[in-house]
Amino acid sequence: MTAPGENASAPDEPPPLLSLALAGLMDDLGAHSGALYLLTRGEGGDVLDMAAKGGLPRDFSAPWERVPLASPLPVADAVREQRVIWVPGEEEMARRYPRIAVALPYPYCLAAAPVAASGTPYGAVYVTWPASHPPELTDTERGLLTTACDRLALRLQHAAEHGRPVVSEYDRHGSPATADAGAIEAVRALSRIPDGVCGLDVNGRVAYANSAAGELLGSSVARLTGRPLWTALPWLDDPVYEDRYRAAMLSQRPTSFTALRPPGQWLTFQLYPGRTGISVHITPAPAAVGGAPAKAPSQQPQPPPQQQPQQPSRLVTIAHIANLAIALTEAVGVSDVIDLVADEIMPSLGGSSLVILASENGRLRVLGQRGYREARIVERFDGVPLTAQIPGAQSLVTGVPSFFESRDQLERVYPERLETPDGMAAWAYLPLIASGRPVGTCVLGFAEEHRFSTDERAVLTGLGGLIAQALERARLYDTKHRLAHGLQSALLPHSLPVLDGLEVAVRYLPGTQGMDIGGDFYDLVADGRTAAAVIGDVQGHNVTAAALMGQVRTAVRAYTAVGQPPGRVLESTNRLLIDLDAELLASSVYLRLDLDARLARVARAGHPQPLLRDPDGRVRALELAGGPLLGVDPAAEYPVTEVAMEPGSVLALYTDGLIETPGADIDDGLRALARRFATAPEGPLEAVADALVTGPGDDMPPRSDDTALLLLRPTR
């Protein structure tokens, strides 16, 4: 997805359509900040890229410059759900979007809306207001927001249809307008005020400072201009002071703080925010007049010997740490951890590549990578002994991080490293230490030489601990998941018999929520021109349920082999389950199909009703009398119902995972399944099975339970 450009006098510099649209929307709504995202589609999934922003500095939005469409964030929700998302305040933000609330814990309101035309999503917009905004979004505001988004979507659609170039305006920096006579006089007036006055732009840089401000701050105006106060003045390099600035910008409320200018002068800073920046009033602290200075909000750090131009903002780093920490709690498998580190950390640090290495049997193992198009570049590490003199192995073994700011530095320390070039110019090797032991190495690569400041090295080392804990949990989950579903697969038939005149299709899908093994089973036994089919579900999601499922399936096969009729098969299985004293119940449908007589004799034990699609396409649920669940009543009987099976008709046996959704009525699920069955293709049963388990557009809700499906169709 690309952003359109308009015709202009310079063809390579289109006018800022997106920024103008965003600015107009913010003006109409009276919002104080906002951003516009464009939807891009890549191999790794759909992503929302920030294309324009206004009202807030880049530092604030850095953690969310690229938002995976699956992320639990307002703009992503707006696109996925195609509706306006309204967050009325910080309490609601903390409840619904904790990632944002932890990084930006300030009072403000937010609305996000999709940008879509003709059913095609193009992106999303968010805008924010101070907390003084009413708790509800008014109909007028909602109308202005959706109308502006619809209008922008039509322009994006038109641009895409005509192949216009894309212009992302996020990184543009416009030059300041020429000051008029009134502005010049305003500057002169401020210069005559004895108190310190300075103006900060939305990025926190000093745009203007009067001479009194320079005197109070102990710095020349020229040295202050164009730099944030906390980088121009080492004694203001404290997160508490930056936090006051962030709070003022987001809440649009005046705020203040007191700071100590060494060696002993206390100053009060009063911040008055607006949409275009902050006015700062600086005066000697009142307590200093009486000789008893107020306490600083935190211990002042010592000025660094030299400012590092590439040093990241400490508060940006804090925001990323908070965001990543929350995100990692949501990670399930190893791939989730790798995706989160790539999405949350690499963009903020300017990293170009990521490799996660682990230790396995005394050798390195590559768990995943991002940023390398050729897999061979990272595959060279797979199987390398931990004794190898390469930084990835040494960081894992010693638990000591390594930072190489250039290729020359790396070659001086490791002259005999693996020689395959990876295209990077700087690297950070972070040991992943969990529970006091190294579990892997995180390798961050930079396309250009990168200076790692002391603060950045400390932060990256700390991030390694967060990643390590999540990685250890994820690897344990993946191992258990493979073992559990490997066991279940071993208990299910590897193939079904082929019977002349009968077409069969089967599906088994593990639940997508949680990782426990389930008790769903199916089987098909052929004997000449007859076939016995069974499907069932043993209660529970654990190894006990799986083991019992294997016993039940084996029992059904044995009772079928000795020629018991359908009702007797379920009765015998019921008594066996009670004799095993497993304290688990099971549901099942068992049938015997006579292809020559075109008749199925069906018995049911507390299981969902099968569905039958007639040759003319009509679908109906079979009203089978049935009996109780298996394992309840040793004297239970299971009546048999005869069902005509004409050639071309399709019988669907399934477990409740296909029709049950948490919070939804099971009858609604059954009706939805019947609709999919009726509209499924007329072709091979494999296509019908796919339609039943995936739904239209693969838009099925997450499965909270395992699902088994068995389709039978007589062909003659």
C-alpha positions as CSV (number, residue, x, y, z in Angstrom):
1,M,0.0,0.0,0.0
2,T,1.4,3.4,-0.9
3,A,0.6,7.0,-0.2
4,P,-0.3,9.1,-3.2
5,G,1.4,12.2,-4.3
6,E,-0.1,15.2,-6.1
7,N,1.2,16.9,-9.3
8,A,3.6,19.7,-8.4
9,S,6.1,22.0,-9.9
10,A,8.9,19.6,-8.8
11,P,7.9,16.1,-9.8
12,D,10.1,14.5,-7.3
13,E,8.7,16.5,-4.4
14,P,4.9,16.1,-4.2
15,P,3.0,18.3,-1.8
16,P,2.4,16.8,1.7
17,L,-1.0,15.5,1.1
18,L,-1.1,13.2,4.1
19,S,0.3,15.9,6.5
20,L,-2.2,18.4,5.2
21,A,-5.1,16.0,5.6
22,L,-4.0,15.2,9.1
23,A,-3.5,18.8,10.1
24,G,-7.0,19.7,8.7
25,L,-8.6,16.9,10.6
26,M,-6.9,17.9,13.8
27,D,-8.0,21.5,13.3
28,D,-11.6,20.5,12.7
29,L,-11.7,18.3,15.8
30,G,-9.7,20.6,18.0
31,A,-7.3,17.7,18.7
32,H,-3.8,18.4,19.9
33,S,-1.9,15.5,18.3
34,G,-2.4,12.7,15.8
35,A,-0.8,10.4,13.2
36,L,-1.8,8.7,10.0
37,Y,-0.8,5.2,9.1
38,L,-0.7,3.4,5.8
39,L,-1.3,-0.3,5.5
40,T,1.6,-2.2,3.8
41,R,1.6,-5.9,2.9
42,G,4.8,-7.9,3.3
43,E,5.9,-11.5,3.6
44,G,5.9,-11.2,7.4
45,G,2.2,-10.0,7.5
46,D,0.3,-6.8,7.2
47,V,1.9,-3.7,8.9
48,L,0.7,-0.2,9.6
49,D,3.5,2.3,8.8
50,M,3.3,5.8,10.2
51,A,3.3,8.1,7.2
52,A,2.5,11.5,8.8
53,K,2.2,12.9,12.4
54,G,1.5,16.1,14.1
55,G,1.5,17.7,17.5
56,L,3.9,15.4,19.3
57,P,7.7,14.7,19.0
58,R,9.1,11.7,17.2
59,D,10.3,10.4,20.6
60,F,6.8,9.8,21.8
61,S,5.7,7.9,18.7
62,A,8.9,5.9,18.1
63,P,7.7,2.7,19.7
64,W,4.7,2.7,17.3
65,E,6.2,3.8,14.0
66,R,5.5,0.3,12.6
67,V,2.5,-1.5,14.0
68,P,1.8,-5.1,13.0
69,L,-1.9,-5.4,12.1
70,A,-2.3,-8.2,14.6
71,S,-1.1,-5.9,17.5
72,P,-3.4,-5.1,20.4
73,L,-3.3,-1.3,19.6
74,P,-6.0,1.2,18.8
75,V,-5.0,1.8,15.2
76,A,-4.7,-1.9,14.5
77,D,-8.0,-2.6,16.1
78,A,-9.6,0.2,14.0
79,V,-8.4,-1.5,10.8
80,R,-9.3,-5.0,11.8
81,E,-12.7,-4.2,13.1
82,Q,-13.4,-1.4,10.6
83,R,-14.8,1.0,13.2
84,V,-13.9,4.0,15.3
85,I,-12.0,3.1,18.5
86,W,-12.6,5.5,21.4
87,V,-10.4,5.5,24.6
88,P,-11.8,8.2,27.0
89,G,-8.9,8.4,29.4
90,E,-5.9,6.9,31.1
91,E,-7.9,4.3,33.2
92,E,-9.5,2.9,30.1
93,M,-6.2,3.0,28.2
94,A,-4.6,1.0,31.0
95,R,-7.4,-1.6,30.9
96,R,-7.6,-2.0,27.1
97,Y,-4.1,-1.1,25.9
98,P,-1.6,-1.6,28.7
99,R,1.4,-1.3,26.3
100,I,0.5,2.3,25.6
101,A,-0.5,3.1,29.2
102,V,2.8,2.0,30.6
103,A,4.9,3.9,28.1
104,L,2.7,7.1,28.2
105,P,1.0,7.2,31.6
106,Y,-0.6,10.6,31.1
107,P,-4.2,11.9,31.1
108,Y,-5.5,12.2,27.5
109,C,-8.2,10.8,25.2
110,L,-7.7,9.0,21.9
111,A,-9.8,8.1,18.9
112,A,-8.6,5.8,16.1
113,A,-10.5,5.3,12.8
114,P,-9.9,3.2,9.7
115,V,-9.1,4.6,6.3
116,A,-10.9,2.4,3.8
117,A,-12.8,2.6,0.5
118,S,-14.9,0.1,-1.3
119,G,-14.1,-2.5,1.3
120,T,-10.3,-2.1,0.9
121,P,-8.4,-0.9,4.0
122,Y,-5.7,1.6,3.3
123,G,-4.6,2.5,6.8
124,A,-5.8,4.3,9.9
125,V,-5.7,7.6,11.8
126,Y,-5.5,8.4,15.5
127,V,-6.0,11.8,17.2
128,T,-5.7,12.8,20.8
129,W,-7.3,15.4,23.1
130,P,-6.4,16.6,26.6
131,A,-8.2,14.9,29.5
132,S,-10.5,17.8,29.7
133,H,-12.4,16.4,26.7
134,P,-15.8,15.0,27.6
135,P,-15.9,11.3,28.3
136,E,-17.8,10.5,25.1
137,L,-16.9,11.3,21.5
138,T,-19.7,13.5,20.2
139,D,-21.7,12.6,17.0
140,T,-20.2,15.7,15.3
141,E,-16.7,14.6,16.1
142,R,-17.3,11.1,15.0
143,G,-18.8,12.4,11.8
144,L,-15.9,14.7,11.1
145,L,-13.4,11.9,11.8
146,T,-15.1,9.3,9.6
147,T,-15.8,11.7,6.8
148,A,-12.2,12.9,6.7
149,C,-11.0,9.2,6.7
150,D,-13.4,8.3,3.9
151,R,-12.3,11.3,1.8
152,L,-8.7,10.4,2.3
153,A,-9.3,6.8,1.4
154,L,-10.9,7.8,-1.9
155,R,-7.8,9.8,-2.8
156,L,-5.6,6.9,-1.8
157,Q,-7.7,4.5,-3.9
158,H,-7.6,6.9,-6.9
159,A,-3.8,7.2,-6.5
160,A,-3.3,3.4,-6.3
161,E,-5.5,2.8,-9.4
162,H,-3.4,5.4,-11.4
163,G,-0.1,4.1,-10.2
164,R,1.0,7.3,-8.5
165,P,4.2,7.3,-6.5
166,V,4.1,6.9,-2.7
167,V,5.3,9.6,-0.4
168,S,5.7,8.9,3.3
169,E,5.9,12.3,5.0
170,Y,6.9,11.1,8.4
171,D,10.6,11.9,8.1
172,R,10.2,15.3,6.5
173,H,11.5,18.4,8.3
174,G,10.0,21.6,7.0
175,S,12.0,24.8,7.2
176,P,10.6,27.6,9.5
177,A,8.6,30.3,7.9
178,T,10.1,33.7,7.5
179,A,9.3,35.9,10.6
180,D,7.2,38.9,10.0
181,A,7.5,42.3,11.7
182,G,5.1,41.3,14.5
183,A,7.1,38.2,15.3
184,I,10.3,40.2,15.3
185,E,8.8,42.7,17.8
186,A,7.6,39.8,19.9
187,V,11.1,38.4,20.1
188,R,12.4,41.9,21.1
189,A,9.7,42.1,23.8
190,L,10.7,38.7,25.3
191,S,14.4,39.7,25.3
192,R,13.5,42.6,27.7
193,I,11.8,40.4,30.3
194,P,14.1,39.7,33.3
195,D,12.8,36.2,33.8
196,G,14.1,33.3,31.6
197,V,11.8,32.5,28.7
198,C,12.3,29.9,26.0
199,G,10.2,28.1,23.5
200,L,10.4,24.4,22.7
201,D,9.1,22.9,19.5
202,V,7.1,19.6,19.4
203,N,10.4,17.7,19.4
204,G,11.6,19.4,22.6
205,R,14.3,21.4,20.9
206,V,14.8,25.0,21.9
207,A,13.5,27.2,19.2
208,Y,14.0,30.5,21.1
209,A,15.6,31.6,24.4
210,N,16.0,35.1,25.7
211,S,19.2,36.3,27.3
212,A,17.8,35.9,30.8
213,A,17.2,32.2,30.1
214,G,20.8,31.8,29.0
215,E,22.1,33.6,32.2
216,L,19.9,31.5,34.5
217,L,20.8,28.3,32.8
218,G,24.5,29.1,32.6
219,S,24.7,28.7,28.9
220,S,24.8,30.8,25.8
221,V,21.6,31.2,23.8
222,A,23.5,29.9,20.7
223,R,24.4,26.7,22.4
224,L,20.9,26.1,23.6
225,T,19.1,26.8,20.3
226,G,18.3,23.7,18.3
227,R,18.9,21.2,21.1
228,P,16.6,19.7,23.8
229,L,17.3,21.2,27.2
230,W,18.3,17.9,28.7
231,T,21.1,17.3,26.1
232,A,22.3,20.9,26.1
233,L,22.5,21.0,29.9
234,P,23.9,17.9,31.6
235,W,22.4,18.7,34.9
236,L,18.9,18.4,33.3
237,D,19.7,15.0,31.9
238,D,17.3,13.2,34.2
239,P,14.2,11.2,33.1
240,V,12.1,13.0,35.7
241,Y,12.5,16.3,33.9
242,E,11.8,14.8,30.5
243,D,8.8,13.1,31.9
244,R,7.4,16.5,32.9
245,Y,7.8,17.7,29.3
246,R,6.1,14.5,28.0
247,A,3.2,14.9,30.5
248,A,2.7,18.5,29.4
249,M,2.6,17.6,25.7
250,L,0.2,14.7,26.1
251,S,-2.1,16.2,28.6
252,Q,-1.9,19.8,27.3
253,R,-1.9,21.0,30.9
254,P,0.7,23.3,32.4
255,T,3.2,21.6,34.7
256,S,6.4,22.5,36.5
257,F,9.5,21.1,38.2
258,T,12.4,22.3,40.2
259,A,16.0,21.5,39.3
260,L,19.4,22.2,40.8
261,R,21.9,24.0,38.6
262,P,25.3,23.1,40.0
263,P,26.8,24.0,42.3
264,G,23.9,25.4,44.3
265,Q,21.2,27.4,42.4
266,W,17.7,26.0,42.3
267,L,15.5,26.9,39.4
268,T,11.8,26.5,38.8
269,F,10.6,25.5,35.3
270,Q,7.0,26.2,34.4
271,L,5.8,24.5,31.2
272,Y,2.8,25.9,29.2
273,P,2.0,23.5,26.3
274,G,0.3,24.1,23.0
275,R,-0.2,22.2,19.8
276,T,3.0,23.6,18.3
277,G,5.3,23.3,21.3
278,I,5.9,24.4,24.8
279,S,6.6,27.8,26.4
280,V,9.0,27.5,29.4
281,H,9.2,30.2,32.1
282,I,12.4,29.9,34.2
283,T,12.8,31.6,37.6
284,P,14.9,31.1,40.7
285,A,13.2,28.7,43.0
286,P,11.3,30.5,45.9
287,A,13.0,28.3,48.5
288,A,16.4,29.6,47.3
289,V,15.5,33.1,48.5
290,G,15.3,31.9,52.1
291,G,18.4,29.9,51.8
292,A,16.7,26.5,52.1
293,P,16.7,24.9,48.7
294,A,14.0,22.5,47.7
295,K,14.8,18.9,47.1
296,A,15.4,17.8,43.5
297,P,13.0,15.2,42.2
298,S,15.9,12.8,41.7
299,Q,19.7,12.6,42.1
300,Q,21.4,14.7,39.5
301,P,23.6,12.6,37.2
302,Q,27.2,13.8,36.5
303,P,27.7,15.4,33.1
304,P,29.2,13.0,30.6
305,P,32.6,14.0,29.3
306,Q,31.2,14.2,25.8
307,Q,27.7,14.2,24.3
308,Q,27.2,11.3,22.0
309,P,25.3,12.4,18.9
310,Q,24.0,8.9,18.3
311,Q,23.0,8.3,21.9
312,P,19.2,7.5,22.0
313,S,16.9,9.5,24.2
314,R,16.7,7.8,27.6
315,L,13.0,8.2,27.8
316,V,12.5,6.7,24.4
317,T,14.4,3.7,25.7
318,I,12.3,3.5,28.8
319,A,9.1,3.6,26.7
320,H,10.5,0.8,24.5
321,I,11.5,-1.3,27.5
322,A,8.0,-1.0,29.0
323,N,6.4,-1.7,25.7
324,L,8.6,-4.7,25.1
325,A,8.2,-6.1,28.6
326,I,4.4,-6.1,28.3
327,A,4.5,-7.5,24.8
328,L,6.8,-10.3,25.8
329,T,4.3,-11.5,28.4
330,E,1.9,-12.1,25.5
331,A,4.5,-14.2,23.6
332,V,3.6,-17.9,23.3
333,G,6.2,-19.5,21.1
334,V,9.7,-18.8,20.0
335,S,8.5,-17.2,16.7
336,D,6.4,-14.8,18.8
337,V,9.5,-13.7,20.8
338,I,11.5,-13.1,17.6
339,D,8.7,-11.1,16.0
340,L,8.3,-8.9,19.0
341,V,12.0,-8.1,19.4
342,A,12.1,-7.4,15.6
343,D,9.0,-5.2,15.7
344,E,9.6,-3.4,19.0
345,I,13.3,-3.0,19.3
346,M,15.0,-3.0,15.9
347,P,13.2,0.1,14.5
348,S,13.9,2.2,17.6
349,L,17.6,1.4,17.7
350,G,18.1,1.7,13.9
351,G,19.0,-2.0,13.7
352,S,18.9,-3.7,10.4
353,S,19.1,-7.4,11.3
354,L,18.4,-9.7,14.2
355,V,19.5,-13.3,15.0
356,I,18.5,-15.3,18.0
357,L,20.9,-18.2,18.9
358,A,20.5,-20.9,21.5
359,S,22.6,-23.7,23.0
360,E,21.7,-27.3,22.1
361,N,24.0,-30.2,22.9
362,G,27.1,-28.1,23.1
363,R,26.5,-26.3,19.8
364,L,24.8,-23.2,18.5
365,R,21.3,-23.4,17.1
366,V,19.7,-20.6,15.1
367,L,16.2,-20.1,16.4
368,G,15.2,-17.4,14.0
369,Q,16.3,-14.2,12.2
370,R,15.0,-11.1,10.6
371,G,16.7,-8.8,8.1
372,Y,18.6,-11.3,6.0
373,R,17.2,-12.3,2.7
374,E,19.7,-15.1,2.2
375,A,19.3,-17.8,4.8
376,R,22.8,-19.1,4.3
377,I,24.2,-16.0,6.0
378,V,22.8,-17.1,9.4
379,E,22.7,-20.9,8.7
380,R,26.5,-20.9,9.0
381,F,26.1,-20.6,12.8
382,D,23.9,-23.7,13.0
383,G,25.8,-26.5,14.6
384,V,28.9,-24.5,15.4
385,P,30.5,-25.7,18.6
386,L,30.2,-23.4,21.6
387,T,34.0,-23.5,21.8
388,A,34.3,-21.7,18.5
389,Q,36.1,-18.3,18.7
390,I,33.2,-16.3,17.3
391,P,31.3,-13.6,19.3
392,G,27.9,-15.3,19.2
393,A,29.3,-18.4,20.9
394,Q,31.6,-16.5,23.3
395,S,28.7,-14.2,24.5
396,L,26.6,-17.3,25.2
397,V,29.3,-19.2,27.1
398,T,30.7,-16.2,29.1
399,G,27.5,-14.3,29.6
400,V,29.4,-11.1,28.7
401,P,27.9,-8.8,26.0
402,S,30.0,-7.6,23.1
403,F,29.6,-4.4,21.2
404,F,31.5,-3.7,17.9
405,E,31.0,-0.3,16.5
406,S,32.7,-1.1,13.2
407,R,34.0,-4.0,11.1
408,D,37.6,-3.1,12.0
409,Q,36.8,-3.5,15.7
410,L,35.2,-6.9,15.1
411,E,38.2,-8.1,13.0
412,R,40.7,-7.0,15.6
413,V,39.0,-9.1,18.3
414,Y,38.0,-12.0,16.2
415,P,40.4,-12.3,13.3
416,E,39.5,-15.9,12.6
417,R,35.7,-15.6,12.7
418,L,33.5,-17.2,10.1
419,E,34.3,-15.3,6.9
420,T,30.9,-15.1,5.2
421,P,30.0,-11.4,5.2
422,D,26.6,-10.5,6.5
423,G,26.4,-6.9,5.1
424,M,26.4,-5.3,8.5
425,A,28.8,-2.7,9.7
426,A,28.2,-2.8,13.5
427,W,27.0,-5.4,15.9
428,A,25.7,-5.9,19.5
429,Y,26.0,-9.5,20.9
430,L,23.7,-9.7,24.0
431,P,23.9,-12.8,26.2
432,L,20.4,-14.1,27.1
433,I,20.6,-15.0,30.7
434,A,17.6,-16.6,32.5
435,S,17.6,-17.9,36.1
436,G,21.3,-17.2,36.3
437,R,22.4,-19.3,33.3
438,P,22.9,-18.3,29.6
439,V,20.2,-19.7,27.3
440,G,21.2,-17.9,24.1
441,T,22.5,-14.9,22.3
442,C,20.7,-12.0,20.6
443,V,22.7,-10.5,17.8
444,L,21.6,-7.1,16.6
445,G,23.2,-5.9,13.3
446,F,23.5,-2.3,12.0
447,A,23.9,-1.5,8.3
448,E,26.1,1.5,9.2
449,E,28.8,2.0,11.9
450,H,27.1,2.7,15.2
451,R,28.4,4.2,18.4
452,F,27.1,2.4,21.5
453,S,27.0,4.9,24.4
454,T,27.3,3.7,28.0
455,D,23.6,4.2,28.6
456,E,22.7,2.3,25.4
457,R,25.0,-0.6,26.3
458,A,23.4,-0.8,29.7
459,V,19.9,-0.7,28.3
460,L,20.6,-3.3,25.7
461,T,22.1,-5.6,28.3
462,G,19.0,-5.2,30.4
463,L,16.8,-6.0,27.4
464,G,18.7,-9.2,27.0
465,G,17.4,-10.3,30.4
466,L,13.8,-9.6,29.3
467,I,14.2,-11.5,26.1
468,A,15.9,-14.4,27.8
469,Q,13.0,-15.0,30.2
470,A,10.5,-14.9,27.4
471,L,12.6,-17.1,25.2
472,E,13.0,-19.8,27.9
473,R,9.2,-19.8,28.5
474,A,8.6,-20.0,24.7
475,R,11.0,-22.9,24.1
476,L,9.4,-24.8,26.9
477,Y,6.0,-24.1,25.4
478,D,7.1,-25.2,22.0
479,T,8.6,-28.4,23.4
480,K,5.5,-29.3,25.3
481,H,3.4,-28.4,22.3
482,R,5.3,-30.8,20.0
483,L,5.2,-33.6,22.5
484,A,1.5,-33.2,23.2
485,H,0.4,-33.1,19.6
486,G,2.9,-35.7,18.6
487,L,1.3,-38.0,21.1
488,Q,-2.2,-37.2,19.9
489,S,-1.2,-37.7,16.3
490,A,0.2,-41.1,17.2
491,L,-3.1,-42.1,18.7
492,L,-5.1,-41.1,15.6
493,P,-5.1,-43.2,12.4
494,H,-2.4,-42.2,10.0
495,S,-4.5,-43.1,7.0
496,L,-8.1,-44.2,6.2
497,P,-9.0,-47.3,4.2
498,V,-10.1,-46.8,0.5
499,L,-13.5,-48.3,-0.2
500,D,-14.9,-48.5,-3.7
501,G,-18.0,-46.3,-4.0
502,L,-17.2,-44.2,-0.9
503,E,-15.4,-40.8,-0.9
504,V,-13.9,-39.8,2.5
505,A,-12.3,-36.6,3.8
506,V,-11.0,-36.0,7.3
507,R,-9.6,-33.0,9.2
508,Y,-8.1,-32.7,12.7
509,L,-7.2,-29.3,14.0
510,P,-5.7,-28.6,17.4
511,G,-7.1,-25.7,19.4
512,T,-5.5,-22.3,18.6
513,Q,-5.9,-21.1,22.2
514,G,-3.8,-22.9,24.8
515,M,-1.6,-25.9,24.1
516,D,-3.1,-28.8,26.0
517,I,-3.7,-32.1,24.2
518,G,-7.3,-33.0,23.5
519,G,-9.4,-36.1,23.4
520,D,-11.0,-35.8,19.9
521,F,-10.8,-38.9,17.8
522,Y,-12.2,-40.5,14.5
523,D,-11.8,-43.7,12.7
524,L,-13.1,-45.6,9.6
525,V,-13.2,-49.4,9.3
526,A,-14.0,-51.0,5.8
527,D,-15.3,-54.5,5.2
528,G,-16.3,-55.3,1.7
529,R,-19.3,-53.0,0.7
530,T,-19.8,-51.8,4.3
531,A,-18.0,-49.3,6.4
532,A,-18.1,-48.4,10.0
533,A,-17.3,-44.8,11.0
534,V,-16.9,-43.3,14.4
535,I,-16.2,-39.8,15.8
536,G,-15.9,-38.8,19.4
537,D,-14.6,-36.5,22.1
538,V,-13.2,-37.6,25.5
539,Q,-13.6,-34.9,28.1
540,G,-10.5,-33.0,29.1
541,H,-7.3,-31.5,27.6
542,N,-4.4,-33.5,29.1
543,V,-2.4,-36.7,28.7
544,T,-5.1,-38.7,30.6
545,A,-7.7,-37.6,28.1
546,A,-5.5,-38.5,25.2
547,A,-4.6,-41.9,26.7
548,L,-8.3,-42.7,27.3
549,M,-9.1,-41.5,23.8
550,G,-6.7,-44.2,22.4
551,Q,-8.4,-46.9,24.5
552,V,-11.9,-45.9,23.4
553,R,-10.9,-45.8,19.8
554,T,-9.2,-49.3,20.1
555,A,-12.4,-50.6,21.9
556,V,-14.7,-49.4,19.1
557,R,-12.5,-51.1,16.5
558,A,-12.5,-54.4,18.5
559,Y,-16.3,-54.3,19.0
560,T,-16.7,-53.6,15.3
561,A,-14.4,-56.4,14.3
562,V,-16.6,-59.0,16.2
563,G,-19.7,-57.8,14.3
564,Q,-21.6,-55.9,17.0
565,P,-24.3,-53.6,15.7
566,P,-24.1,-49.8,16.2
567,G,-26.1,-49.6,19.4
568,R,-24.2,-52.5,21.0
569,V,-20.9,-51.0,20.1
570,L,-21.7,-47.9,22.1
571,E,-23.1,-49.9,25.0
572,S,-19.9,-52.0,25.2
573,T,-17.7,-49.0,25.0
574,N,-19.8,-47.3,27.7
575,R,-19.3,-50.2,30.1
576,L,-15.6,-50.4,29.3
577,L,-15.2,-46.7,30.2
578,I,-17.0,-47.2,33.5
579,D,-14.9,-50.2,34.3
580,L,-11.7,-48.2,33.7
581,D,-12.9,-45.8,36.4
582,A,-11.2,-43.0,34.6
583,E,-13.7,-40.4,35.9
584,L,-13.9,-38.9,32.4
585,L,-16.8,-38.9,30.1
586,A,-17.0,-39.2,26.3
587,S,-19.4,-38.3,23.5
588,S,-19.6,-40.2,20.2
589,V,-21.5,-40.9,17.0
590,Y,-21.1,-44.4,15.5
591,L,-22.6,-45.6,12.2
592,R,-22.6,-48.6,9.9
593,L,-23.0,-47.7,6.2
594,D,-24.2,-50.3,3.7
595,L,-23.3,-49.0,0.3
596,D,-25.5,-51.6,-1.6
597,A,-28.6,-50.8,0.5
598,R,-27.7,-47.1,0.5
599,L,-28.5,-47.0,4.2
600,A,-26.7,-45.8,7.3
601,R,-27.6,-47.1,10.7
602,V,-26.5,-44.5,13.3
603,A,-26.2,-44.5,17.1
604,R,-25.4,-41.4,19.2
605,A,-24.0,-40.9,22.7
606,G,-24.4,-37.3,23.8
607,H,-22.7,-36.0,20.7
608,P,-23.7,-33.1,18.4
609,Q,-26.2,-34.1,15.7
610,P,-24.5,-35.0,12.3
611,L,-25.4,-32.9,9.3
612,L,-26.6,-34.4,6.0
613,R,-26.4,-32.6,2.7
614,D,-28.7,-34.1,0.1
615,P,-27.7,-34.3,-3.6
616,D,-29.8,-31.2,-4.3
617,G,-27.7,-29.2,-1.8
618,R,-30.2,-29.0,1.1
619,V,-28.6,-29.4,4.5
620,R,-30.4,-30.8,7.6
621,A,-29.4,-31.9,11.1
622,L,-30.2,-35.5,11.7
623,E,-32.6,-35.9,14.6
624,L,-31.1,-38.9,16.3
625,A,-32.7,-40.0,19.5
626,G,-29.4,-41.1,21.1
627,G,-28.4,-41.9,24.6
628,P,-26.3,-40.4,27.5
629,L,-22.6,-39.7,27.4
630,L,-20.3,-42.7,27.6
631,G,-19.1,-43.4,31.2
632,V,-22.3,-42.2,33.0
633,D,-24.8,-45.1,33.3
634,P,-23.7,-48.7,33.0
635,A,-27.2,-49.7,31.9
636,A,-27.5,-47.0,29.3
637,E,-29.0,-48.0,25.9
638,Y,-28.3,-46.3,22.6
639,P,-31.1,-46.5,20.0
640,V,-30.3,-46.8,16.3
641,T,-31.7,-44.6,13.6
642,E,-31.7,-45.5,9.9
643,V,-30.7,-42.8,7.5
644,A,-31.0,-43.1,3.7
645,M,-27.7,-42.2,1.9
646,E,-28.3,-41.6,-1.8
647,P,-25.2,-41.3,-4.1
648,G,-24.0,-37.7,-4.0
649,S,-25.2,-37.0,-0.5
650,V,-22.6,-36.0,2.1
651,L,-22.7,-36.9,5.8
652,A,-20.7,-34.7,8.1
653,L,-19.6,-36.0,11.5
654,Y,-17.8,-33.5,13.7
655,T,-16.8,-32.6,17.3
656,D,-18.1,-29.6,19.2
657,G,-14.9,-27.6,18.6
658,L,-16.3,-26.8,15.1
659,I,-19.5,-25.2,16.4
660,E,-18.6,-23.9,19.9
661,T,-17.2,-20.4,20.4
662,P,-16.7,-18.9,23.9
663,G,-19.6,-16.6,24.7
664,A,-21.7,-17.7,21.7
665,D,-24.8,-19.9,21.6
666,I,-24.0,-23.4,20.3
667,D,-27.2,-23.4,18.2
668,D,-25.9,-20.3,16.4
669,G,-22.7,-22.2,15.8
670,L,-24.6,-25.1,14.4
671,R,-26.6,-22.9,12.0
672,A,-23.4,-21.2,10.8
673,L,-21.9,-24.6,10.1
674,A,-25.0,-25.7,8.2
675,R,-24.8,-22.5,6.1
676,R,-21.1,-23.2,5.2
677,F,-22.0,-26.8,4.4
678,A,-24.8,-25.7,2.1
679,T,-22.6,-23.2,0.2
680,A,-19.5,-25.4,0.1
681,P,-18.3,-26.4,-3.4
682,E,-19.7,-29.3,-5.2
683,G,-16.3,-30.7,-6.1
684,P,-14.0,-33.1,-4.2
685,L,-14.8,-33.7,-0.5
686,E,-11.3,-32.2,0.3
687,A,-12.6,-28.8,-0.8
688,V,-15.8,-29.3,1.2
689,A,-13.7,-30.1,4.3
690,D,-11.6,-27.0,3.8
691,A,-14.7,-24.8,3.6
692,L,-16.1,-26.2,6.8
693,V,-13.0,-25.8,8.9
694,T,-11.8,-22.4,7.6
695,G,-15.0,-20.6,6.6
696,P,-15.2,-17.8,4.0
697,G,-12.0,-15.8,3.6
698,D,-10.3,-17.9,6.3
699,D,-12.1,-15.7,8.8
700,M,-13.0,-18.2,11.5
701,P,-12.7,-17.2,15.1
702,P,-9.9,-18.7,17.2
703,R,-10.6,-22.2,18.2
704,S,-10.6,-22.8,21.9
705,D,-11.0,-26.6,21.5
706,D,-9.7,-29.3,19.2
707,T,-11.8,-30.1,16.2
708,A,-12.3,-33.3,14.3
709,L,-14.3,-33.6,11.1
710,L,-15.2,-36.7,9.0
711,L,-17.1,-36.5,5.7
712,L,-18.6,-39.5,3.9
713,R,-20.1,-39.4,0.4
714,P,-21.4,-42.5,-1.5
715,T,-20.5,-42.2,-5.1
716,R,-22.7,-44.9,-6.6
